[in-house]
Amino acid sequence: MIKKFTIIILLFFTVISCGKKGDPKYVDPNKKAEIKKVSVNLA
């Protein structure tokens, strides 16, 4: 009885802790690079 109760509680907390996590997003705080377009005319 006690074993079943503890297993149920452990599974409950495991499911809750896994559900809180979202997708990881990388945020660069020092983003200074810019993308510049360069056009080359071949004549």
VEXRO-108477 format. One record per atom (N, C-alpha, C, O): residue number from 1; y, z, x. Coordinates in steps of 0.2 Angstrom, whole numbers. Atoms other than C-alpha are relative to their C-alpha. Example, Ala and Ser with C-alpha at 12.3 -4.5 7.8 and 13.67 -1.06 7.14 Angstrom:
+-------+-------+-------+-------+
! tornu !     y !     z !     x !
+-------+-------+-------+-------+
!     1 !    -6 !     0 !     4 !
!     1 !   -22 !    39 !    62 !
!     1 !     6 !     0 !     4 !
!     1 !     5 !     3 !     9 !
!     2 !    -6 !    -1 !    -4 !
!     2 !    -5 !    36 !    68 !
!     2 !     5 !     3 !    -4 !
!     2 !    11 !     4 !    -1 !
+-------+-------+-------+-------+
//
This chain:
+-------+-------+-------+-------+
! tornu !     y !     z !     x !
+-------+-------+-------+-------+
!     1 !    -6 !     0 !     4 !
!     1 !     0 !     0 !     0 !
!     1 !     6 !     0 !     4 !
!     1 !    11 !    -4 !     3 !
!     2 !    -6 !    -1 !    -5 !
!     2 !    12 !     5 !    14 !
!     2 !     1 !    -6 !     4 !
!     2 !     6 !    -9 !     5 !
!     3 !     0 !     6 !    -4 !
!     3 !     7 !   -10 !    24 !
!     3 !     3 !    -6 !    -4 !
!     3 !     7 !   -10 !    -1 !
!     4 !    -2 !     5 !     4 !
!     4 !    10 !   -22 !    10 !
!     4 !     8 !     0 !    -1 !
!     4 !    12 !    -4 !    -1 !
!     5 !    -7 !    -1 !     2 !
!     5 !    27 !   -14 !     6 !
!     5 !     4 !    -2 !     6 !
!     5 !    10 !    -5 !     6 !
!     6 !    -4 !     2 !    -6 !
!     6 !    33 !   -16 !    24 !
!     6 !     0 !    -7 !     2 !
!     6 !     5 !   -10 !     4 !
!     7 !     0 !     8 !    -1 !
!     7 !    27 !   -34 !    26 !
!     7 !     5 !    -3 !    -5 !
!     7 !     8 !    -8 !    -3 !
!     8 !    -5 !     3 !     5 !
!     8 !    37 !   -38 !    10 !
!     8 !     7 !     1 !     2 !
!     8 !    11 !    -4 !     2 !
!     9 !    -6 !    -1 !    -2 !
!     9 !    52 !   -30 !    16 !
!     9 !     2 !    -4 !     7 !
!     9 !     8 !    -7 !     7 !
!    10 !    -1 !     4 !    -6 !
!    10 !    51 !   -39 !    33 !
!    10 !     1 !    -7 !    -1 !
!    10 !     5 !   -11 !     1 !
!    11 !    -1 !     7 !     2 !
!    11 !    48 !   -56 !    25 !
!    11 !     7 !    -1 !    -3 !
!    11 !    10 !    -6 !    -3 !
!    12 !    -6 !     1 !     3 !
!    12 !    63 !   -53 !    14 !
!    12 !     6 !     0 !     4 !
!    12 !    10 !    -5 !     4 !
!    13 !    -6 !     0 !    -5 !
!    13 !    75 !   -49 !    28 !
!    13 !     0 !    -6 !     5 !
!    13 !     5 !    -9 !     7 !
!    14 !     1 !     6 !    -4 !
!    14 !    68 !   -64 !    38 !
!    14 !     3 !    -6 !    -4 !
!    14 !     6 !   -10 !    -1 !
!    15 !    -2 !     6 !     4 !
!    15 !    71 !   -76 !    24 !
!    15 !     8 !     1 !    -1 !
!    15 !    11 !    -5 !     0 !
!    16 !    -7 !    -1 !     0 !
!    16 !    89 !   -69 !    22 !
!    16 !     4 !    -2 !     6 !
!    16 !     9 !    -5 !     6 !
!    17 !    -3 !     2 !    -6 !
!    17 !    93 !   -70 !    40 !
!    17 !     0 !    -7 !     2 !
!    17 !     5 !   -10 !     5 !
!    18 !     1 !     7 !    -2 !
!    18 !    87 !   -87 !    42 !
!    18 !     4 !    -5 !    -5 !
!    18 !     7 !   -10 !    -3 !
!    19 !    -4 !     4 !     5 !
!    19 !    97 !   -93 !    26 !
!    19 !     7 !     0 !     2 !
!    19 !    11 !    -4 !     0 !
!    20 !    -8 !    -1 !    -1 !
!    20 !   114 !   -87 !    33 !
!    20 !     2 !    -5 !     5 !
!    20 !     8 !    -7 !     5 !
!    21 !    -2 !     4 !    -6 !
!    21 !   114 !   -99 !    48 !
!    21 !     1 !    -7 !    -3 !
!    21 !    -2 !   -10 !    -7 !
!    22 !    -2 !     6 !     2 !
!    22 !   123 !  -115 !    46 !
!    22 !    -1 !    -5 !     6 !
!    22 !    -4 !    -3 !    11 !
!    23 !     1 !     5 !    -5 !
!    23 !   123 !  -131 !    56 !
!    23 !     5 !     1 !     6 !
!    23 !    11 !     3 !     4 !
!    24 !    -5 !    -2 !    -5 !
!    24 !   131 !  -128 !    73 !
!    24 !     5 !    -6 !     1 !
!    24 !     3 !   -12 !     1 !
!    25 !    -5 !     5 !    -1 !
!    25 !   147 !  -137 !    76 !
!    25 !     4 !     1 !     7 !
!    25 !     6 !     7 !     8 !
!    26 !    -3 !    -1 !    -6 !
!    26 !   154 !  -140 !    93 !
!    26 !     8 !    -1 !    -1 !
!    26 !    10 !    -6 !    -3 !
!    27 !    -7 !     1 !     0 !
!    27 !   173 !  -137 !    94 !
!    27 !     3 !     1 !     7 !
!    27 !     2 !     7 !    10 !
!    28 !    -3 !     0 !    -7 !
!    28 !   182 !  -141 !   111 !
!    28 !     7 !     3 !    -1 !
!    28 !    11 !     0 !    -3 !
!    29 !    -7 !    -3 !     1 !
!    29 !   197 !  -129 !   112 !
!    29 !     5 !    -3 !     5 !
!    29 !    11 !    -3 !     3 !
!    30 !    -4 !     3 !    -5 !
!    30 !   204 !  -138 !   127 !
!    30 !     0 !    -8 !     0 !
!    30 !    -1 !   -11 !     5 !
!    31 !     1 !     7 !     1 !
!    31 !   203 !  -156 !   120 !
!    31 !     6 !    -3 !     2 !
!    31 !    11 !    -3 !    -2 !
!    32 !    -6 !     3 !    -2 !
!    32 !   216 !  -166 !   130 !
!    32 !    -1 !    -8 !     1 !
!    32 !     3 !   -11 !     2 !
!    33 !     1 !     7 !    -1 !
!    33 !   207 !  -183 !   132 !
!    33 !     2 !    -4 !    -6 !
!    33 !     1 !    -2 !   -12 !
!    34 !    -2 !     5 !     5 !
!    34 !   214 !  -198 !   122 !
!    34 !    -4 !    -6 !     1 !
!    34 !    -5 !    -8 !     7 !
!    35 !     3 !     7 !    -1 !
!    35 !   205 !  -214 !   119 !
!    35 !     6 !    -5 !    -1 !
!    35 !     9 !    -6 !    -6 !
!    36 !    -5 !     6 !     0 !
!    36 !   216 !  -229 !   123 !
!    36 !    -3 !    -6 !     0 !
!    36 !    -8 !    -8 !     3 !
!    37 !     2 !     6 !     0 !
!    37 !   213 !  -246 !   118 !
!    37 !     3 !    -5 !     4 !
!    37 !     9 !    -5 !     5 !
!    38 !    -3 !     5 !    -5 !
!    38 !   215 !  -260 !   131 !
!    38 !    -3 !    -6 !    -2 !
!    38 !    -9 !    -8 !    -3 !
!    39 !     2 !     7 !     2 !
!    39 !   215 !  -278 !   126 !
!    39 !     1 !    -4 !     6 !
!    39 !     6 !    -4 !     9 !
!    40 !    -1 !     4 !    -6 !
!    40 !   212 !  -291 !   139 !
!    40 !     0 !    -7 !    -3 !
!    40 !    -5 !    -9 !    -7 !
!    41 !     0 !     7 !     2 !
!    41 !   217 !  -309 !   136 !
!    41 !    -2 !    -4 !     5 !
!    41 !     1 !    -4 !    11 !
!    42 !     3 !     5 !    -5 !
!    42 !   207 !  -322 !   145 !
!    42 !     3 !    -7 !    -2 !
!    42 !     1 !   -10 !    -7 !
!    43 !    -3 !     6 !     2 !
!    43 !   217 !  -338 !   145 !
!    43 !    -1 !    -5 !     6 !
!    43 !     1 !   -11 !     5 !
+-------+-------+-------+-------+
//
